[in-house]
């Protein structure tokens, strides 16, 4: 298979064939993210993409799961996406899952009719990086949207009947009192959005991001492990979503957690409080085993 630059996908797409429809991220201005800093955003031609589909067919034979990358394949023209997804189902009879990264802007730029058409043709899930529900922090990290715009993007996916998986970032406010508001407001936006899946990741910084440079200059400090765990506790304590799968089993996390809300909420809180009270680091993933 052929790819341009490093390729990223959500943890749940580990067994998916990765089809590169766009190169890089259409936004690519977030202060914490270095995933696409080495790429200039562009949309690959349908000729290139269809050639890759034929290559995948020849190599794999049949596929059940496919993920459209890079960082924001939903930013493509709706007609082109419809053609790509149609071809995928044509070439792979066993296909039942097509996922895509989606920026809030790309969702907001699509009509409900566009999203509904994509669902009907076979787009099953969209991954949205919410990161935080705190209005001030959204601005600080240059996410490019307000609280209301982020909320509307998530609700738009939900209204279209496409599964919605969101990610939030623990530690994004640093070692400051703002960390509490970060989690309270994140719980608030998630409660209003009520996504199908929530993935909590822990902030890790690498060059050449702006936030990494601030950390090197002493202007930003990453929270300690038990401070991260306290952020997780605040988030979960205030989550009132229903029918939502919650995960913090990404390699960046200190404490792997999974459960369904609201059924498992109290049990998860009991576990977190017990570990926090004990202050025993044996329950936490050591830093040398953490990764993005």
C-alpha positions as a Python dict, from the first residue, in 0.01 Angstrom:
ca = {
    (1, 'X'): (0, 0, 0),
    (2, 'X'): (124, 354, -67),
    (3, 'X'): (104, 646, 174),
    (4, 'X'): (236, 999, 192),
    (5, 'X'): (400, 1079, 527),
    (6, 'X'): (312, 928, 863),
    (7, 'X'): (-39, 785, 892),
    (8, 'X'): (-256, 805, 1204),
    (9, 'X'): (-580, 633, 1296),
    (10, 'X'): (-798, 595, 1608),
    (11, 'X'): (-716, 299, 1836),
    (12, 'X'): (-1046, 133, 1746),
    (13, 'X'): (-943, 128, 1378),
    (14, 'X'): (-644, -97, 1447),
    (15, 'X'): (-777, -373, 1221),
    (16, 'X'): (-901, -143, 946),
    (17, 'X'): (-750, -90, 603),
    (18, 'X'): (-630, 271, 593),
    (19, 'X'): (-721, 453, 272),
    (20, 'X'): (-548, 790, 239),
    (21, 'X'): (-801, 1028, 84),
    (22, 'X'): (-646, 1356, 199),
    (23, 'X'): (-290, 1440, 297),
    (24, 'X'): (-251, 1618, 629),
    (25, 'X'): (-512, 1815, 823),
    (26, 'X'): (-728, 2095, 681),
    (27, 'X'): (-698, 2292, 1008),
    (28, 'X'): (-350, 2199, 1138),
    (29, 'X'): (-324, 2496, 1376),
    (30, 'X'): (-388, 2332, 1714),
    (31, 'X'): (-112, 2427, 1959),
    (32, 'X'): (-74, 2075, 2104),
    (33, 'X'): (-79, 1857, 1792),
    (34, 'X'): (226, 1762, 1585),
    (35, 'X'): (65, 1485, 1380),
    (36, 'X'): (54, 1668, 1048),
    (37, 'X'): (310, 1947, 1087),
    (38, 'X'): (531, 1787, 821),
    (39, 'X'): (257, 1790, 557),
    (40, 'X'): (83, 2051, 347),
    (41, 'X'): (-288, 1975, 327),
    (42, 'X'): (-423, 1855, -4),
    (43, 'X'): (-701, 1637, -136),
    (44, 'X'): (-584, 1337, -334),
    (45, 'X'): (-736, 1288, -677),
    (46, 'X'): (-1011, 1035, -729),
    (47, 'X'): (-779, 865, -978),
    (48, 'X'): (-516, 812, -707),
    (49, 'X'): (-770, 695, -451),
    (50, 'X'): (-946, 454, -687),
    (51, 'X'): (-607, 311, -787),
    (52, 'X'): (-534, 247, -417),
    (53, 'X'): (-871, 74, -377),
    (54, 'X'): (-783, -160, -664),
    (55, 'X'): (-441, -226, -509),
    (56, 'X'): (-608, -311, -176),
    (57, 'X'): (-850, -545, -351),
    (58, 'X'): (-562, -725, -521),
    (59, 'X'): (-361, -749, -198),
    (60, 'X'): (-634, -827, 60),
    (61, 'X'): (-909, -981, -147),
    (62, 'X'): (-1188, -871, 84),
    (63, 'X'): (-1216, -632, 379),
    (64, 'X'): (-1464, -573, 659),
    (65, 'X'): (-1337, -241, 800),
    (66, 'X'): (-1190, 65, 628),
    (67, 'X'): (-1077, 399, 769),
    (68, 'X'): (-1049, 711, 554),
    (69, 'X'): (-751, 927, 643),
    (70, 'X'): (-558, 1162, 687),
    (71, 'X'): (-669, 1409, 949),
    (72, 'X'): (-990, 1530, 796),
    (73, 'X'): (-1116, 1327, 500),
    (74, 'X'): (-1468, 1457, 564),
    (75, 'X'): (-1347, 1794, 429),
    (76, 'X'): (-1359, 1646, 79),
    (77, 'X'): (-1641, 1733, -158),
    (78, 'X'): (-1947, 1528, -68),
    (79, 'X'): (-1982, 1395, -423),
    (80, 'X'): (-1626, 1263, -419),
    (81, 'X'): (-1678, 1096, -81),
    (82, 'X'): (-1997, 934, -206),
    (83, 'X'): (-1810, 794, -507),
    (84, 'X'): (-1523, 663, -290),
    (85, 'X'): (-1751, 493, -37),
    (86, 'X'): (-1969, 347, -314),
    (87, 'X'): (-1659, 197, -476),
    (88, 'X'): (-1543, 53, -145),
    (89, 'X'): (-1866, -138, -94),
    (90, 'X'): (-1854, -250, -457),
    (91, 'X'): (-1499, -388, -429),
    (92, 'X'): (-1530, -540, -80),
    (93, 'X'): (-1849, -750, -32),
    (94, 'X'): (-1781, -805, 340),
    (95, 'X'): (-1742, -435, 417),
    (96, 'X'): (-1963, -321, 707),
    (97, 'X'): (-1764, -33, 861),
    (98, 'X'): (-1626, 289, 710),
    (99, 'X'): (-1482, 545, 952),
    (100, 'X'): (-1344, 894, 908),
    (101, 'X'): (-1171, 1169, 1106),
    (102, 'X'): (-1386, 1482, 1100),
    (103, 'X'): (-1289, 1833, 1209),
    (104, 'X'): (-1567, 2051, 1352),
    (105, 'X'): (-1531, 2285, 1055),
    (106, 'X'): (-1572, 2009, 798),
    (107, 'X'): (-1888, 1888, 974),
    (108, 'X'): (-2033, 2238, 996),
    (109, 'X'): (-1959, 2294, 626),
    (110, 'X'): (-2164, 1988, 534),
    (111, 'X'): (-2543, 2007, 517),
    (112, 'X'): (-2754, 1758, 710),
    (113, 'X'): (-2858, 1624, 368),
    (114, 'X'): (-2490, 1567, 280),
    (115, 'X'): (-2426, 1377, 602),
    (116, 'X'): (-2747, 1178, 562),
    (117, 'X'): (-2642, 1078, 209),
    (118, 'X'): (-2301, 967, 338),
    (119, 'X'): (-2466, 755, 607),
    (120, 'X'): (-2703, 593, 358),
    (121, 'X'): (-2417, 507, 123),
    (122, 'X'): (-2223, 344, 409),
    (123, 'X'): (-2028, 591, 626),
    (124, 'X'): (-2073, 440, 971),
    (125, 'X'): (-1868, 645, 1219),
    (126, 'X'): (-1703, 988, 1249),
    (127, 'X'): (-1423, 1070, 1495),
    (128, 'X'): (-1432, 1425, 1633),
    (129, 'X'): (-1154, 1579, 1841),
    (130, 'X'): (-1345, 1782, 2100),
    (131, 'X'): (-1040, 1808, 2330),
    (132, 'X'): (-1217, 2038, 2580),
    (133, 'X'): (-1550, 2203, 2644),
    (134, 'X'): (-1392, 2505, 2809),
    (135, 'X'): (-1452, 2812, 2586),
    (136, 'X'): (-1133, 2988, 2695),
    (137, 'X'): (-920, 2678, 2647),
    (138, 'X'): (-1069, 2609, 2304),
    (139, 'X'): (-950, 2955, 2203),
    (140, 'X'): (-608, 2911, 2367),
    (141, 'X'): (-534, 2588, 2181),
    (142, 'X'): (-658, 2741, 1853),
    (143, 'X'): (-911, 2470, 1787),
    (144, 'X'): (-1081, 2709, 1546),
    (145, 'X'): (-1435, 2683, 1685),
    (146, 'X'): (-1637, 2806, 1981),
    (147, 'X'): (-1814, 2589, 2238),
    (148, 'X'): (-2144, 2625, 2050),
    (149, 'X'): (-1986, 2543, 1715),
    (150, 'X'): (-1818, 2233, 1856),
    (151, 'X'): (-2146, 2123, 2013),
    (152, 'X'): (-2338, 2182, 1690),
    (153, 'X'): (-2083, 1979, 1495),
    (154, 'X'): (-2129, 1680, 1723),
    (155, 'X'): (-2507, 1710, 1724),
    (156, 'X'): (-2510, 1733, 1345),
    (157, 'X'): (-2335, 1396, 1316),
    (158, 'X'): (-2579, 1249, 1565),
    (159, 'X'): (-2882, 1386, 1377),
    (160, 'X'): (-2753, 1230, 1056),
    (161, 'X'): (-2749, 888, 1226),
    (162, 'X'): (-2372, 846, 1193),
    (163, 'X'): (-2202, 703, 1501),
    (164, 'X'): (-2008, 974, 1686),
    (165, 'X'): (-1678, 904, 1864),
    (166, 'X'): (-1515, 1199, 2041),
    (167, 'X'): (-1178, 1245, 2205),
    (168, 'X'): (-1098, 1470, 2501),
    (169, 'X'): (-754, 1558, 2638),
    (170, 'X'): (-661, 1527, 3003),
    (171, 'X'): (-392, 1773, 3111),
    (172, 'X'): (-465, 2030, 2842),
    (173, 'X'): (-492, 2317, 3093),
    (174, 'X'): (-157, 2231, 3251),
    (175, 'X'): (-84, 2252, 3624),
    (176, 'X'): (-323, 2541, 3686),
    (177, 'X'): (-659, 2593, 3857),
    (178, 'X'): (-806, 2605, 3505),
    (179, 'X'): (-783, 2226, 3498),
    (180, 'X'): (-1102, 2199, 3703),
    (181, 'X'): (-1298, 2421, 3462),
    (182, 'X'): (-1150, 2226, 3174),
    (183, 'X'): (-1305, 1904, 3301),
    (184, 'X'): (-1633, 2055, 3424),
    (185, 'X'): (-1695, 2219, 3087),
    (186, 'X'): (-1580, 1909, 2902),
    (187, 'X'): (-1835, 1703, 3094),
    (188, 'X'): (-2095, 1968, 3009),
    (189, 'X'): (-2039, 1958, 2634),
    (190, 'X'): (-2028, 1578, 2634),
    (191, 'X'): (-2355, 1561, 2826),
    (192, 'X'): (-2518, 1790, 2569),
    (193, 'X'): (-2365, 1602, 2275),
    (194, 'X'): (-2420, 1250, 2416),
    (195, 'X'): (-2179, 1077, 2177),
    (196, 'X'): (-2178, 705, 2115),
    (197, 'X'): (-1813, 678, 2223),
    (198, 'X'): (-1581, 891, 2438),
    (199, 'X'): (-1206, 844, 2434),
    (200, 'X'): (-1004, 1025, 2701),
    (201, 'X'): (-637, 1070, 2610),
    (202, 'X'): (-361, 1225, 2818),
    (203, 'X'): (-167, 1519, 2677),
    (204, 'X'): (187, 1438, 2563),
    (205, 'X'): (394, 1707, 2394),
    (206, 'X'): (643, 1678, 2112),
    (207, 'X'): (814, 1928, 1881),
    (208, 'X'): (744, 2133, 1680),
    (209, 'X'): (421, 2231, 1856),
    (210, 'X'): (365, 2567, 2020),
    (211, 'X'): (267, 2408, 2352),
    (212, 'X'): (587, 2199, 2352),
    (213, 'X'): (791, 2516, 2305),
    (214, 'X'): (605, 2681, 2593),
    (215, 'X'): (683, 2380, 2812),
    (216, 'X'): (1053, 2409, 2725),
    (217, 'X'): (1040, 2780, 2814),
    (218, 'X'): (878, 2708, 3151),
    (219, 'X'): (549, 2869, 3045),
    (220, 'X'): (350, 2545, 3053),
    (221, 'X'): (379, 2250, 3290),
    (222, 'X'): (234, 1906, 3235),
    (223, 'X'): (28, 1778, 3530),
    (224, 'X'): (167, 1497, 3747),
    (225, 'X'): (13, 1148, 3712),
    (226, 'X'): (-220, 1176, 4013),
    (227, 'X'): (-326, 1524, 3898),
    (228, 'X'): (-424, 1368, 3567),
    (229, 'X'): (-613, 1102, 3757),
    (230, 'X'): (-795, 1374, 3950),
    (231, 'X'): (-897, 1534, 3620),
    (232, 'X'): (-1034, 1198, 3512),
    (233, 'X'): (-1227, 1173, 3839),
    (234, 'X'): (-1385, 1519, 3791),
    (235, 'X'): (-1479, 1438, 3431),
    (236, 'X'): (-1641, 1106, 3513),
    (237, 'X'): (-1811, 1240, 3824),
    (238, 'X'): (-1993, 1499, 3611),
    (239, 'X'): (-2063, 1282, 3307),
    (240, 'X'): (-2433, 1212, 3265),
    (241, 'X'): (-2433, 1061, 2916),
    (242, 'X'): (-2652, 764, 2831),
    (243, 'X'): (-2571, 466, 2611),
    (244, 'X'): (-2210, 581, 2574),
    (245, 'X'): (-1897, 366, 2571),
    (246, 'X'): (-1612, 531, 2764),
    (247, 'X'): (-1246, 445, 2711),
    (248, 'X'): (-916, 571, 2847),
    (249, 'X'): (-711, 277, 2721),
    (250, 'X'): (-497, 480, 2482),
    (251, 'X'): (-120, 435, 2522),
    (252, 'X'): (-92, 793, 2656),
    (253, 'X'): (-306, 721, 2961),
    (254, 'X'): (-178, 642, 3308),
    (255, 'X'): (-483, 436, 3400),
    (256, 'X'): (-668, 224, 3142),
    (257, 'X'): (-1044, 246, 3196),
    (258, 'X'): (-1338, 118, 2999),
    (259, 'X'): (-1706, 107, 3076),
    (260, 'X'): (-2054, 193, 2963),
    (261, 'X'): (-2245, 492, 3095),
    (262, 'X'): (-2440, 526, 3308),
    (263, 'X'): (-2420, 160, 3415),
    (264, 'X'): (-2050, 153, 3506),
    (265, 'X'): (-2004, 509, 3631),
    (266, 'X'): (-2009, 441, 4004),
    (267, 'X'): (-1778, 140, 3976),
    (268, 'X'): (-1525, 345, 3776),
    (269, 'X'): (-1538, 628, 4028),
    (270, 'X'): (-1489, 381, 4313),
    (271, 'X'): (-1177, 243, 4143),
    (272, 'X'): (-1031, 589, 4074),
    (273, 'X'): (-1096, 712, 4428),
    (274, 'X'): (-938, 400, 4573),
    (275, 'X'): (-620, 445, 4369),
    (276, 'X'): (-605, 817, 4449),
    (277, 'X'): (-644, 752, 4820),
    (278, 'X'): (-369, 490, 4816),
    (279, 'X'): (-132, 704, 4604),
    (280, 'X'): (18, 373, 4492),
    (281, 'X'): (192, 417, 4157),
    (282, 'X'): (183, 44, 4084),
    (283, 'X'): (-167, 94, 3943),
    (284, 'X'): (-45, 353, 3690),
    (285, 'X'): (127, 298, 3358),
    (286, 'X'): (490, 414, 3391),
    (287, 'X'): (605, 697, 3166),
    (288, 'X'): (843, 477, 2968),
    (289, 'X'): (545, 269, 2851),
    (290, 'X'): (334, 570, 2751),
    (291, 'X'): (318, 686, 2390),
    (292, 'X'): (108, 880, 2145),
}
